[in-house]
Amino acid sequence: MGWGVKRLNGMDAMLLYSETPNLHTHTLKVAVIHAADFDGEFTFDVFRRTIERRLHLLDPLHYRLVDIPWKLHHPMWMENCPVDLDYHLRRVRVPSPGGRRELDEIIGQIASTPLDRNRPLWEFHFAEGMADDRFALIGKVHHTLADGVASANLLARLMDLAGSAQDERDDYVMCDPPSKRQLLWEAQLDHFQNMAALPRLISDAARGFARVRKRNKQRPDHPDMARMFRAPPTFLNHVVSPVRTFATATLSLTEVKETAKHLGVTFNDIVLAMAAGGLRELLLHYDGRADRPILATVPVSTDRSVERITGNEISGITISLPVHIDDPLQRVELTALSTKRAKEGNDLLGPRLQGRLMEYLPPPLAPTMFRRQSKRADHNRLMNVAVSNVPGPRERGHIGGAPVSEIYSVGVLSAGSAVNMTVWSYVDQLDIAVLSDDQTFKDPHEATDAMIHAFGEIRRAGGLAEQTTVGTAMAPATAAG
């Protein structure tokens, strides 16, 4: 487009419309920097200068929302907008003793406030006061800007990776804001394209649903799998509060891969089985029962291009988690089977169908619908919990010349579903993050503790050695009490 603007796709728009006062749709990306061997003093000014020199590589950080008059179409991004670093870059002090627990508490506070839609939709918080010469870069980026894959690629551009040459400069081209007439013209053209695409979409959707229905009839219901759209009520599911809590932990990536290989399942199967085991422990503690499977929604990328740094090219699959099964190896087996079935169903339906359907969300009505749902939903029949697995950089990165020791990432909470579990693989670590509200856990580290316990159960049941503490990461933080 000639005026430096581009339309939000359907999935982007849905993530914008679904934001309400109690359901923020920004994501978190946390890079822990270990500056013990840094040549000189690592400071906020060093970090700010790094951002200034890399800003032209981070295109989405220049985007600003432009609404279409009378909400006649999805909003647009205005590109190459000015960025006020005095506003977007912030300093925060981690309380003493400055360990994992104190950092997680600060991250939860940062996550509890929405982003200002009148500015580019991001903030970076530079966390000081941490123990052992550590600092943290806490990125709060609206999900509308980037999904997990795009965020990983964006983070790679911010960091120095081994063998990479970064093009640094201070200048970038500025855009002129489009006129109302131009916005309406572009909206009209896009509506014509959507109208032309609608018959094909309806046909593809009908065929996809028919294929899934036929496959389901061929495959009898499994007694140990939750039925779709029948997520049972649990303590995880209630009207979500606006306040966020955050907890992190780290596992050895090598040990997770070793476990998957030893048991003959995928890496993702182990991640989900670990979540299932952890959730079983939590359900027994909070509900006093874990006697039926629950449903997890898992995002799946439809575009894994290493060059993509913006947009949401994702669909979601729903996987039954066997939290009612006590035997760890049987949990792994059932999780692998459920995942296989869910992926098959997604392929039969069409991986891009969800995103294509979102193109037709009505902009004047969608925000009101989502707001009403967020206030009332105390039970989500589609899902109990969200679980994500994002592959991060395989090489050690640096920011401003100091090494990044850990990376944590987490997505959003949904109406009636107050827990998001996200794992991010980085070099030789599996970095775990759990986002929740302040009504779910007494201490959010109960959730990370439970996942670590569940992984240990799987390894012991499989005859493998006990898991080890990851020395390159911050010391563990266990639940209080």
Protein Blocks (a to p, Z undefined) as FASTA:
>chain_A
ZZopacddfklmmmmmmpcfklccbdcddddddfklpgcjddfklmmmmmmmmmmmmmml
mpccdddehhlaccdddehiacdfklmpccdddddehiaklmmmmmmmmmmpccdfkbcc
ddddddehiahhiacddddddfklpcfklmmmmmmmmpccehiacdddfbdcddddddfk
lmmmmmmmmmmmmmmmmmmmmmmmmmmmmmmmmmmmmpccdfkbccehiaccdfkbccdd
fbdcdddddddfklmmmmmmmnopafklmmmmmmmmmmmmmmmmmnopafbccddddddd
fbfcfkbcgdjddddddddddfkbmblklmmmmmmmmmmmmmmmmmmnopklmmmmmmmp
cfklmmmmmmmmmmmmmbdfkbmbdcddddddfbdcdeehiacfbdcddddddehiabdc
ddddehjaccddddddfklbmblklmmmmmmmmmmmmmmmnopacddddfkbccddddeZ
Z
